[in-house]
Amino acid sequence: MKRYCFLIFLFAFFIILNLQSQEKINLQNVRNEFRRKNFQAVIRILEGEKIKENPELLYYLGISHYNIKNYEKAKNYIEDLIFKTEIEEPYILNESLRAIFDIYRQNRNFDDIIKIGEYVLKKIENKQKFSSSIPIIKNNLSFAYREIGNIYLRNRNFNDAISNLLTSLNYNPDDLKTKNLLGEAYYSTENYEKAKEMFIDVIKNEKNNFWILIPSIAYYREMSEQQEREKLLTFLQENHLSYKIFKSFEMFSTGNYEEGLKILKEEEIKKNTNGDITFNIISRIFPCDFSSYRVYLNFIKFFPESTRNTSIIMSLFRAITDEGEQNLFVTDFENIIDEIAKDEKKKDIIVNFYMNIIEGKFERKLSSIDDYIEKIKEYEKLIEKYPESKYKEEILKRIGDLYSKIDEYDKVKEIYKKIAEEFKKEEYNLKIAESYFKEGDLEKAEEIVNNFLLKDKNNHRAKLLLSKIYIEKRELDKAMEIIYDIVKNSKDRDILREIENLKSNIFEAREILEEGILVFLRRFDNYSTRLVPPDEILFLNQQSKEIEFYPFSEQRQETEFKLKYKIDQVNSLTQPYVMISNQDGKYFYLWEDKVVLDKNKYRQKNIYKVFYPVKEIASYDFKFNGNVEVVDNNYILNLNFTFFEDNWELIVKNYRNYGELLQIEPLPEIQDRNLIVWHIKNKSLNIKIFYRENKNLIYYFPEIEIRKKSVTEKQFQPESKEIIIDNFELKIENFVPSFVKLIEEYIKIYNFSERIYRK
């Protein structure tokens, strides 16, 4: 009996303790703060208290953390609320579900959406008071299964894609996004009847979303006969977006471009899409090349302000390389521009078009000083014709940069002085200082930069230029002090990258150590290669060599050199011209010269470039075997490498230029936009890249780069020393500190150029 009384007492004691805890928390105070949206106050009151079994308090704490974007804590509290308590209030469940689903969506935790959604759905399915929660749960379950299905679809796992997309439809039978994806999955498995069923449903019922209407109509048209398409069109209302998109597809495909553009113009204006709908249709039908350029010019005429126009123009210039075809394209484009120019309000658009034409014409045509001068003159004519254009500053900058590339520094200074005065922008004085620096007038360059820094003392670009000036003047302590300041305080990636690129100079003082300084020497072997279509694959080498001469001191003003290189062919281009000798039936380059340097311009370098002929070579580092095949409407690129050493890095660039990427095997370590990277630890790598077949292209090969870096560290004492690496000479004189660590980097690169062959 006594034991029984003791248990009753103990139970009562814990009830009293719990009531005291509730009094300590002051529930009404928590409710008031939560209603006022004082979420930090709610957290201060509740955090650390024992509320694990109280759904209302867990709700206040979880939602408060959610509202201040502390998502990890919010997730933990809401999960405890849902899985570990019995929720009685529908509003608590609804708001908690909305918050937790939002957190899962942000992190793309689709499995967690399914886990919590199906758990709650099963728990409340027979409870009438929670009926408002069921649509929330089903919509999120549909979303999660749709996203998982889409992932399987993109990885070409069509059966799992179909299974997940069907489950998604079970939860939301009217979801047209899911039906569009399911149609694509059925299409990929050649189940055309079911694919049509899905696409027809989308076409008939989607009223607004052109992003799913366009692929649905495109796939349906590919599978259907003309009679079927005409019949479906009769079911669509002419004022609906689905009808207009379908009708424009039909018109474009039969060559009725103008009418196809007109049908969509009104819809583009209404939705403020500025040509996006039309562009997505024509880009599915027409390749962006000479065969279809008039379609794209008509698009520009209808939508001159479209953000797509610059990429269209540049793509056409890159695709149309024949001079006669390019001239015809430019003439037709200028006629379109003349029509657009009738609207006085579009002058700036016209100037932008002409800037694109100039850039397109000269993108592959800047091999001589005359080419640069011709491009400069075209920009000067453009400014003369449109002197009040908002693009005037940008055009002048381009002219200044072009003069800089041909070392016309007096012109560069003149241009940037004009820009600085006309547009009242001090930063252009840095361009003037940079010109003096490149000429070798270090004192004048330093004076301009220091004056600039008096007005803008935290300008890191000015500081970077000043550090380069000090390096050239051999005032390394000053230079490194500035560089450390920039690295410490700047977040500008371009500036920080430029600091890294100082390594590529003859020497780089990268880091001052307690006992001395680091000096970097870097040597490149760079093999630029290309592949041609199957059965004609060659591994070709176009090797270029730059010989750069710098004076080693102000006293030494003369350098003699000799270059001898064996070649298999005679045809080549060199700057300046060199003699070609024949000895024992073999051809050689023989180049002897003497460089004399003006003591007043000892910084200026003399560069001689030799471009060796293209010749077939064998790689000493790897074996390569590559081919392409078309299987089940898929274009498959096979790349098989066998390396003779480990630790290479293989990079595939621009791999999406062929079209839609479906799958990559094996998965790369890095996949970022149009860049995929494998780190080769074993000596073999067999890559498969799957694309959907592009019927406008015969052959495609992406740009591939293979690289390897080896690093050697050496130490030596500060006596005057010459270091020879191949034909590269570095003489270190008395400006070197008392102790030096020398780091030699040897970088070998193979580069396969991108190749595209169009029908």
C-alpha positions in Angstrom: 0.0 0.0 0.0 2.8 2.4 0.9 4.5 1.6 -2.4 1.3 2.4 -4.3 0.9 5.7 -2.5 4.6 6.5 -3.3 3.9 6.0 -7.0 0.9 8.2 -6.9 2.9 10.9 -5.2 5.7 10.6 -7.7 3.3 10.9 -10.7 1.6 14.0 -9.1 5.1 15.5 -8.5 6.0 15.2 -12.2 2.6 16.7 -13.3 3.3 19.7 -11.0 6.8 20.0 -12.4 5.4 20.0 -15.9 2.8 22.7 -15.0 5.6 24.8 -13.4 7.6 24.4 -16.7 4.6 25.6 -18.7 4.2 28.6 -16.3 7.9 29.3 -16.6 7.6 29.4 -20.5 4.5 31.6 -20.3 2.6 30.2 -23.2 0.4 33.3 -23.8 3.5 35.5 -24.0 4.9 33.1 -26.7 1.7 33.3 -28.7 1.6 37.1 -28.5 5.2 37.5 -29.7 4.6 35.0 -32.6 1.5 36.9 -33.7 3.5 40.1 -33.7 6.1 38.3 -35.9 8.8 38.9 -33.2 10.4 35.6 -34.1 13.7 36.3 -32.4 11.8 36.9 -29.1 10.0 33.5 -29.6 13.3 31.8 -30.1 14.8 33.4 -27.0 11.9 32.3 -24.8 11.7 28.7 -26.1 15.3 27.7 -27.1 16.7 25.3 -24.6 13.4 24.5 -22.9 12.0 21.0 -22.8 9.3 21.2 -25.4 9.9 18.0 -27.3 6.3 16.6 -26.8 4.5 19.9 -27.1 3.3 20.4 -30.8 2.3 24.0 -30.3 5.7 25.1 -28.9 7.6 23.0 -31.5 5.5 24.7 -34.2 6.3 28.2 -32.9 10.0 27.5 -32.6 10.3 25.7 -36.0 8.3 28.4 -37.9 10.2 31.2 -36.2 13.5 29.8 -37.3 12.1 29.3 -40.8 11.0 32.9 -41.0 14.5 34.2 -40.1 16.0 31.8 -42.7 17.7 29.6 -40.2 16.6 26.6 -42.2 18.6 23.8 -40.6 17.2 24.4 -37.1 13.7 24.9 -38.6 13.9 21.6 -40.3 14.9 19.8 -37.1 12.1 21.2 -35.1 9.4 20.7 -37.7 10.5 17.1 -38.3 10.3 16.5 -34.6 6.8 18.1 -34.6 5.6 15.9 -37.5 7.2 12.6 -36.6 7.2 12.7 -32.8 4.0 14.4 -31.7 0.3 14.2 -32.3 -0.9 17.4 -34.0 -4.4 18.3 -33.3 -4.7 21.7 -35.0 -5.0 21.8 -38.8 -3.4 25.2 -39.1 -0.3 23.9 -37.3 0.0 21.0 -39.7 -0.6 23.1 -42.9 1.9 25.8 -42.0 4.5 23.3 -40.9 4.1 21.3 -44.1 4.5 24.4 -46.3 7.7 25.4 -44.5 9.3 21.9 -44.5 8.4 21.3 -48.1 9.9 24.7 -49.0 13.2 23.8 -47.2 13.3 20.4 -48.9 12.7 22.0 -52.4 15.4 24.5 -51.9 17.9 21.7 -51.2 16.4 19.4 -53.8 15.8 16.8 -51.2 13.1 15.0 -53.1 13.4 11.7 -51.1 12.6 13.7 -47.9 9.6 15.3 -49.5 8.3 11.8 -50.4 9.1 10.3 -46.9 7.3 13.0 -44.9 4.5 13.5 -47.4 3.6 9.8 -47.6 3.9 9.5 -43.8 1.5 12.4 -43.1 -0.9 11.4 -45.9 -1.3 7.9 -44.5 -1.8 9.3 -41.0 -4.5 11.8 -41.8 -6.3 10.3 -44.8 -9.4 9.3 -42.7 -9.5 12.5 -40.6 -11.9 15.0 -42.0 -10.6 18.0 -40.1 -7.2 17.7 -41.9 -8.8 17.6 -45.4 -7.2 21.0 -46.3 -3.7 19.4 -45.8 -4.2 16.7 -48.4 -3.8 19.1 -51.6 -0.6 20.5 -50.1 0.8 17.1 -49.6 -0.3 15.7 -53.0 1.1 18.7 -54.9 4.5 18.3 -53.3 4.6 14.5 -53.8 3.7 15.1 -57.4 6.5 17.7 -57.7 9.1 15.3 -56.0 8.3 12.3 -58.2 8.3 14.6 -61.3 11.7 15.9 -60.5 13.1 12.4 -59.9 11.5 11.2 -63.1 13.1 14.2 -65.0 16.6 13.2 -63.6 16.1 9.6 -64.8 14.9 11.0 -68.2 18.0 13.1 -68.6 20.2 10.2 -67.7 18.4 8.0 -70.3 17.0 5.6 -67.7 13.6 5.7 -69.4 11.8 2.9 -67.4 12.5 4.5 -64.0 11.6 7.9 -65.5 8.2 6.6 -66.7 7.6 4.9 -63.3 8.2 8.0 -61.3 6.3 10.3 -63.7 3.3 8.0 -63.6 3.4 8.2 -59.7 3.6 11.9 -60.0 0.4 11.9 -62.1 -1.3 9.7 -59.6 -1.0 12.5 -57.1 -1.8 15.3 -59.5 -3.6 13.9 -62.6 -3.9 17.3 -64.3 -0.2 18.4 -64.1 0.8 19.3 -67.7 4.5 19.6 -66.9 4.6 16.0 -65.9 2.6 14.9 -69.0 5.1 16.8 -71.2 8.0 14.9 -69.6 6.1 11.6 -69.7 5.4 12.1 -73.4 9.2 12.6 -74.0 10.0 9.4 -72.0 7.4 7.4 -74.0 8.8 9.0 -77.2 12.3 7.9 -76.2 11.1 4.3 -75.8 9.3 4.5 -79.2 5.9 4.1 -77.5 4.6 6.7 -79.9 0.9 6.2 -79.2 1.2 6.9 -75.5 3.6 9.8 -76.2 1.0 11.3 -78.5 -1.7 10.9 -75.9 0.4 12.9 -73.4 1.4 15.6 -75.9 -2.2 16.1 -77.2 -3.3 16.5 -73.6 -0.7 19.3 -73.1 -1.5 21.0 -76.4 -5.3 21.0 -75.7 -5.1 22.2 -72.1 -2.1 24.4 -71.6 -3.1 28.0 -72.0 0.0 30.0 -71.0 3.3 28.1 -70.5 5.1 28.1 -73.9 8.2 26.3 -72.4 6.2 23.1 -72.3 3.9 23.8 -75.3 6.9 24.2 -77.7 8.5 20.8 -77.0 5.1 19.0 -76.8 4.1 20.4 -80.3 7.6 19.7 -81.7 7.5 16.1 -80.6 3.9 15.6 -81.7 4.6 17.0 -85.2 7.6 14.6 -85.6 5.4 11.6 -84.9 2.2 12.6 -86.7 1.0 12.9 -90.3 -0.3 16.1 -91.9 -3.9 14.9 -91.7 -3.6 14.3 -87.9 -2.0 17.7 -87.3 -4.8 19.5 -89.3 -7.4 17.6 -87.3 -5.9 18.6 -83.9 -5.7 22.2 -85.0 -9.5 22.3 -85.5 -9.9 21.5 -81.8 -7.8 24.5 -80.7 -9.2 27.9 -80.3 -7.5 30.4 -82.6 -7.0 32.9 -79.8 -5.2 30.4 -77.6 -1.4 30.3 -77.3 -1.3 26.5 -78.2 -3.0 27.2 -81.6 -0.7 30.1 -82.4 2.4 28.1 -81.6 1.1 25.0 -83.5 0.1 27.1 -86.5 3.5 28.9 -86.6 5.3 25.6 -86.6 3.3 24.6 -89.6 4.0 27.8 -91.4 7.7 27.9 -90.7 8.1 24.3 -91.9 6.4 25.2 -95.2 8.6 28.2 -95.7 5.9 30.8 -94.9 8.3 32.7 -92.5 6.6 36.1 -92.5 3.1 34.7 -91.6 4.6 32.5 -88.9 6.3 35.5 -87.3 3.1 37.6 -87.5 1.0 35.0 -85.7 3.2 35.1 -82.7 4.0 38.9 -82.6 0.7 39.8 -80.8 1.3 37.1 -78.2 4.9 38.2 -77.6 3.7 41.8 -77.0 1.0 40.6 -74.6 3.4 38.4 -72.6 6.3 40.9 -72.9 8.5 38.0 -74.0 10.3 40.0 -76.7 10.8 37.2 -79.2 11.5 34.3 -76.8 8.5 32.2 -77.9 9.4 32.7 -81.6 13.1 32.0 -81.2 12.5 28.8 -79.3 10.3 27.6 -82.2 12.6 28.6 -85.1 15.7 27.3 -83.4 14.0 23.8 -83.2 13.4 23.8 -86.9 16.3 25.7 -88.5 20.1 25.5 -88.1 21.8 28.8 -87.5 23.8 28.8 -90.7 23.8 30.0 -94.3 21.0 27.7 -95.3 18.6 29.4 -92.8 20.1 32.8 -92.2 17.1 34.6 -93.8 14.7 33.1 -91.2 16.9 34.5 -88.4 17.2 37.9 -90.2 13.4 38.0 -90.3 13.3 37.3 -86.6 15.6 40.3 -86.0 13.4 42.5 -88.2 10.3 41.5 -86.1 12.1 41.6 -82.7 14.9 44.1 -83.1 15.1 44.6 -79.3 15.4 40.9 -78.5 18.2 39.8 -76.2 18.7 36.8 -78.5 19.9 39.0 -81.4 23.6 39.3 -80.4 24.1 35.5 -80.1 22.1 34.9 -83.3 24.4 37.3 -85.3 27.6 35.9 -83.8 26.5 32.3 -84.4 25.7 33.1 -88.0 29.1 34.7 -88.6 30.8 31.7 -87.0 28.8 29.3 -89.2 29.1 31.3 -92.5 32.9 31.2 -93.2 32.8 31.3 -97.0 33.6 34.9 -98.1 31.0 35.1 -100.8 28.3 33.7 -98.6 29.3 36.0 -95.7 29.1 39.1 -98.0 25.6 38.0 -99.1 24.5 37.6 -95.5 26.0 41.0 -94.5 24.2 42.7 -97.4 20.9 41.2 -96.5 21.4 42.0 -92.8 22.2 45.7 -93.7 19.0 45.8 -95.7 17.1 44.7 -92.6 18.9 47.3 -90.6 17.9 50.0 -93.0 14.2 49.0 -92.6 14.5 49.1 -88.8 16.3 52.5 -89.0 13.1 54.1 -90.3 12.0 54.2 -86.7 14.0 57.1 -85.2 13.7 55.6 -81.7 15.8 52.6 -82.7 19.1 54.4 -83.5 20.9 52.8 -80.6 19.7 49.3 -81.6 21.1 50.0 -85.1 24.5 51.0 -83.7 24.5 47.8 -81.7 23.8 45.7 -84.8 26.6 47.4 -86.7 29.0 46.7 -83.7 28.0 43.0 -83.9 28.6 43.0 -87.7 32.1 44.5 -87.2 32.9 41.9 -84.5 31.6 39.1 -86.5 33.4 40.0 -89.7 36.8 40.3 -87.9 36.4 37.5 -85.4 38.7 35.2 -87.5 40.4 38.0 -89.5 42.9 39.7 -87.3 46.2 38.2 -88.5 47.9 41.3 -89.6 48.3 45.0 -88.7 46.2 45.9 -91.8 43.3 43.9 -90.4 43.4 45.8 -87.2 43.5 49.1 -89.0 40.6 48.1 -91.2 38.5 47.2 -88.1 39.4 50.5 -86.4 38.3 52.4 -89.5 34.9 50.6 -89.5 34.4 51.6 -85.9 35.5 55.2 -86.7 32.9 55.4 -89.5 30.2 54.1 -87.1 31.0 56.9 -84.6 31.0 59.5 -87.4 27.6 58.3 -88.6 26.1 58.1 -85.1 28.0 60.6 -82.9 25.3 60.8 -80.2 24.9 57.0 -79.7 24.8 55.7 -76.1 27.4 53.2 -77.4 30.0 55.9 -78.2 32.0 55.2 -75.1 32.1 51.5 -75.7 33.2 52.0 -79.4 36.0 54.3 -78.4 37.2 51.8 -75.8 37.2 49.1 -78.5 39.2 51.4 -80.8 41.7 52.0 -78.0 42.1 48.3 -77.3 42.7 47.6 -81.0 45.5 50.2 -81.2 47.0 48.7 -78.0 47.1 45.2 -79.7 49.3 46.6 -82.5 51.5 48.6 -80.1 50.3 52.0 -81.3 50.5 53.5 -77.8 50.4 57.2 -78.9 47.0 56.5 -80.4 45.9 54.6 -77.3 46.8 57.5 -75.1 45.0 59.9 -77.5 41.8 57.8 -77.5 41.7 57.3 -73.7 42.4 60.9 -73.0 39.4 61.8 -75.2 37.2 59.3 -73.4 38.3 60.5 -69.9 37.5 64.1 -70.8 34.3 63.5 -72.7 32.7 61.1 -70.2 34.3 62.5 -67.0 35.7 59.2 -65.9 39.1 59.2 -64.1 39.6 55.4 -64.4 40.6 55.8 -68.1 43.8 57.5 -66.9 44.9 54.0 -65.9 44.7 53.0 -69.6 47.0 56.0 -70.4 49.4 54.9 -67.6 49.3 51.3 -68.9 50.3 52.6 -72.4 53.3 54.4 -71.0 54.2 51.3 -69.1 54.1 49.1 -72.2 56.3 51.7 -74.0 58.9 51.4 -71.3 58.3 54.9 -69.8 58.1 53.7 -66.3 58.5 57.1 -64.6 55.6 58.6 -66.5 53.4 55.6 -65.8 54.2 55.7 -62.1 53.4 59.4 -61.9 50.0 59.0 -63.5 49.1 56.0 -61.3 50.2 57.7 -58.1 48.1 60.8 -59.0 45.2 58.5 -59.6 45.6 56.8 -56.2 45.6 60.2 -54.4 41.9 60.4 -55.5 41.0 56.8 -55.2 43.4 55.2 -52.7 41.7 51.8 -52.6 41.5 51.2 -56.3 43.1 47.7 -56.7 43.5 47.8 -60.4 45.6 51.0 -60.0 47.6 49.3 -57.3 48.2 46.2 -59.5 49.6 48.4 -62.3 51.9 50.1 -59.8 53.2 46.8 -58.6 54.0 45.8 -62.2 55.9 49.1 -62.6 57.9 48.4 -59.4 58.7 44.8 -60.6 60.1 46.3 -63.9 62.1 48.8 -61.9 63.4 45.9 -59.7 61.9 47.4 -56.6 60.6 44.1 -55.5 59.9 44.9 -51.9 57.6 47.7 -52.9 55.9 45.5 -55.5 55.3 42.6 -53.1 53.9 44.9 -50.4 51.3 46.1 -52.8 50.5 42.6 -54.1 49.9 41.3 -50.6 47.6 44.3 -49.9 45.6 43.5 -53.0 45.3 39.8 -52.2 44.3 40.5 -48.7 41.6 43.1 -49.5 40.3 42.4 -53.1 37.6 40.0 -54.0 37.8 40.9 -57.7 38.5 37.5 -59.5 39.9 39.1 -62.6 42.5 41.1 -60.5 43.4 38.1 -58.4 43.7 36.0 -61.6 46.0 38.6 -63.1 48.2 38.4 -60.1 48.4 34.7 -60.6 49.3 35.2 -64.2 52.4 37.2 -63.3 53.9 33.7 -63.1 54.1 33.6 -66.8 56.6 36.4 -67.0 60.3 35.7 -67.2 60.3 35.5 -63.4 57.8 36.0 -60.7 58.4 37.0 -57.1 55.4 35.3 -55.7 55.9 35.1 -52.0 58.5 36.7 -49.7 59.7 34.2 -47.2 61.5 34.9 -44.0 64.7 33.6 -45.5 64.3 34.8 -49.1 62.0 34.8 -52.2 60.3 32.4 -54.5 61.1 32.5 -58.2 58.9 30.7 -60.7 60.0 29.4 -64.1 57.3 27.8 -66.2 57.7 25.8 -69.4 54.8 24.8 -71.7 54.6 22.0 -74.3 51.3 22.9 -76.1 50.0 20.6 -78.9 47.0 22.1 -80.5 45.1 19.3 -82.4 42.0 18.6 -84.4 39.9 15.6 -85.4 38.1 15.0 -88.6 35.1 12.8 -89.3 35.1 9.0 -88.8 37.4 6.8 -91.0 39.6 9.9 -91.6 40.7 10.5 -88.0 44.2 11.9 -87.8 46.1 13.3 -84.8 47.5 16.5 -86.1 50.0 18.9 -84.6 50.0 22.7 -85.2 52.7 23.8 -82.9 53.6 27.5 -82.5 56.7 28.8 -80.8 57.3 32.3 -79.5 60.8 33.5 -78.9 60.9 36.5 -76.6 64.0 38.6 -75.9 64.3 40.8 -72.9 67.5 42.7 -72.0 69.1 41.3 -68.9 70.4 44.7 -67.8 70.6 48.2 -69.0 74.2 47.6 -70.0 73.6 44.5 -72.2 71.9 45.8 -75.3 72.6 43.0 -77.8 71.5 39.3 -78.2 72.4 36.9 -80.9 70.5 33.7 -81.6 70.1 30.7 -83.9 67.1 28.5 -84.4 67.2 25.2 -86.3 64.1 23.0 -86.6 63.5 20.0 -88.8 60.3 20.1 -90.9 58.5 17.7 -93.2 56.8 20.3 -95.4 57.9 23.6 -96.9 54.6 25.6 -96.7 54.5 27.7 -93.6 54.0 31.2 -92.2 56.7 32.9 -90.2 57.1 36.4 -88.8 59.7 37.6 -89.9 60.5 35.4 -92.9 63.2 32.8 -92.4 65.4 30.8 -94.6 64.6 27.2 -95.4 67.5 24.9 -96.0 67.7 21.4 -97.6 70.3 19.1 -96.2 70.5 15.4 -97.1 67.0 15.5 -98.5 65.6 16.9 -95.2 64.1 20.4 -94.8 65.1 22.7 -91.9 64.2 26.1 -90.7 67.4 28.0 -90.2 67.0 31.4 -88.6 69.9 33.5 -87.4 69.5 37.1 -86.1 70.8 39.8 -83.9 68.6 41.9 -81.6 69.7 45.4 -80.7 67.7 47.1 -78.0 67.2 50.8 -77.6 68.5 51.7 -74.1 65.6 54.1 -73.6 63.1 51.3 -74.3 64.8 48.4 -72.5 61.5 47.1 -71.2 60.0 46.7 -74.7 60.3 43.1 -75.9 61.1 41.8 -79.3 58.9 38.8 -80.2 59.5 36.5 -83.2 56.8 33.9 -84.0 57.4 30.8 -86.0 54.3 28.8 -87.0 55.4 25.2 -87.9 53.5 23.4 -90.7 50.7 20.9 -89.8 52.1 17.4 -89.8 50.9 14.0 -88.5 52.6 13.1 -85.2 52.4 10.3 -82.6 51.8 11.3 -79.0 54.5 9.9 -76.6 52.1 10.3 -73.6 48.9 8.4 -74.6 47.1 6.4 -77.3 43.8 7.7 -78.5 41.0 6.0 -80.3 37.8 7.8 -81.0 34.6 7.3 -83.0 31.0 8.3 -83.3 27.9 6.2 -83.8 24.2 6.9 -84.1 22.1 4.3 -82.2 18.3 4.6 -81.6 18.2 8.3 -82.7 21.1 9.0 -80.3 24.5 10.4 -81.3 27.2 8.7 -79.2 30.7 10.1 -79.0 33.2 7.4 -77.9 36.6 8.6 -76.6 39.1 5.9 -75.6 42.4 7.0 -74.0 45.3 4.8 -72.8 47.9 6.9 -70.9 51.5 5.8 -70.3 51.7 7.7 -67.0 49.2 8.5 -64.2 47.8 11.8 -63.0 46.6 13.5 -66.2 43.6 15.8 -66.2 41.1 15.5 -69.1 38.7 18.4 -69.8 35.9 18.5 -72.3 34.7 22.0 -73.2 31.7 23.3 -75.2 30.2 19.8 -75.1 26.7 21.1 -75.5 27.2 22.8 -78.9 25.9 19.7 -80.7 22.5 19.8 -78.9 20.8 18.3 -76.0 23.1 16.3 -73.7 21.5 13.1 -72.4 24.2 11.2 -70.5 27.9 11.0 -69.7 29.8 7.8 -68.8 31.7 7.6 -66.5 30.5 10.6 -64.4 33.1 13.4 -64.3 34.6 14.8 -61.1 33.5 18.3 -62.2 30.5 19.3 -64.4 30.0 23.1 -64.6 28.0 24.6 -67.4 29.9 23.7 -70.6 32.8 22.1 -68.8 33.4 18.6 -67.6 36.6 17.3 -66.0 38.0 13.9 -65.2 41.2 13.4 -63.0 42.9 10.3 -64.5 44.2 8.1 -61.7 44.3 4.9 -63.7 46.0 4.6 -67.1 42.9 4.1 -69.2 39.7 6.2 -69.6 36.8 5.3 -71.9 34.3 8.1 -72.2 30.8 7.9 -73.8 28.9 11.2 -74.3 25.3 10.7 -75.5 23.4 13.4 -77.4 19.9 13.4 -78.9 20.6 13.1 -82.7 20.7 16.5 -84.4 19.5 16.0 -88.0 21.0 19.3 -89.1 24.6 18.1 -88.3 26.7 15.4 -89.8 29.5 15.3 -87.3 30.5 16.9 -84.0 33.5 16.7 -81.8 33.8 18.9 -78.7 37.0 20.7 -77.6 39.1 18.5 -75.4 42.2 19.5 -73.4 44.6 17.0 -71.7 47.1 18.5 -69.3 49.7 17.5 -66.8 51.9 19.6 -64.5 55.1 18.5 -62.7 56.8 20.7 -60.2 60.5 20.7 -59.1 61.9 22.8 -56.3 65.6 23.8 -56.1 67.6 26.0 -53.8 70.7 28.0 -54.6 72.8 30.8 -53.2 72.7 34.4 -54.5 75.8 34.5 -56.7 75.2 35.7 -60.3 73.7 32.6 -62.0 72.4 31.6 -65.4 69.6 29.0 -65.6 69.0 27.2 -68.9 65.8 25.3 -69.7 65.9 24.1 -73.3 66.5 27.4 -75.2 65.2 29.6 -72.4 67.7 31.6 -70.5 67.2 33.5 -67.2 70.1 35.5 -65.8 69.7 36.5 -62.1 71.8 39.4 -61.0 72.4 41.3 -57.8 68.8 42.3 -57.2 68.1 38.7 -55.8 67.7 38.5 -52.0 70.1 36.6 -49.8 68.4 33.2 -50.3 66.3 31.9 -53.2 64.0 28.9 -53.7 63.6 28.1 -57.4 60.4 26.4 -58.5 60.3 24.9 -62.0 56.9 24.0 -63.4 56.7 21.8 -66.5 53.2 21.9 -68.1 52.3 19.7 -71.0 49.0 20.3 -72.8 47.2 18.5 -75.7 44.2 20.3 -77.1 41.7 18.9 -79.5 39.8 21.7 -81.3 36.0 21.6 -81.6 34.8 20.4 -85.0 31.2 20.9 -86.3 30.1 19.7 -89.8 26.6 20.8 -90.9 24.4 19.4 -93.6 
